[in-house]
Amino acid sequence: PVEKGGIGQVAYTLVADIKHSICQAYDVENEGGVALRGSFLIDRDGVVQHQVVNNLPLGRNVDEMIRMVDALQFTEENGEVCPAGWNKGKKGMTASPEGVAAYLAGNAKEL
């Protein structure tokens, strides 16, 4: 229960890493045997597309993780890349010198 420090009901599977095999596989276990705060975005082919690992005192940003999920979905659906500062609903760009030039020319005021 939330009143006792829990997170309440969730609609996804939680994993307990009792043997530390997951934190060791993702190289987030420190010298003291404690897992650092890691978030990994893995695509449907099992490729890590985004990862962030914070030291113990630093919390993660769920909104940034959601933004990265949106970005991955955008690139998979549209075949374009997401430029720096991209958010859901914004334009992507073609991954070529011409595509970057066109994006920068068309979005200079927003940059």
C-alpha positions, 0 to 999 in steps of 0.5 A: 500500500502507498501508506506503507511506502509502496507505489500502489497498483500498477498496470505493468509487470514489476521485476525483482532482481534478487540475484542481481543478474539484471543489474549486472547485465546492464552494468548498473551495480556499484562496487557495494552491490547496490543497483544504481537508478537505471532506465532503459528503453528497449525496442521490439528487436531487443536493442537498447535505444535509450538509457540513463543511469543516475547515481543513488542521490539523483532521481529519474525523470518519468516525463523524459522517459515518456518523451523518449518512448514517444520519440521512438514510436515517432521514428518507427512510424515515420522514418524520420529522426527526432531533433534535439528538444523534440516533443510529441506533435513536433516535426521530425527531420530526414537524416541527411545533410539536406534534411537537416538543412531543411529542418533548420531553415524551417524551424530557425525561430523555434531553435 
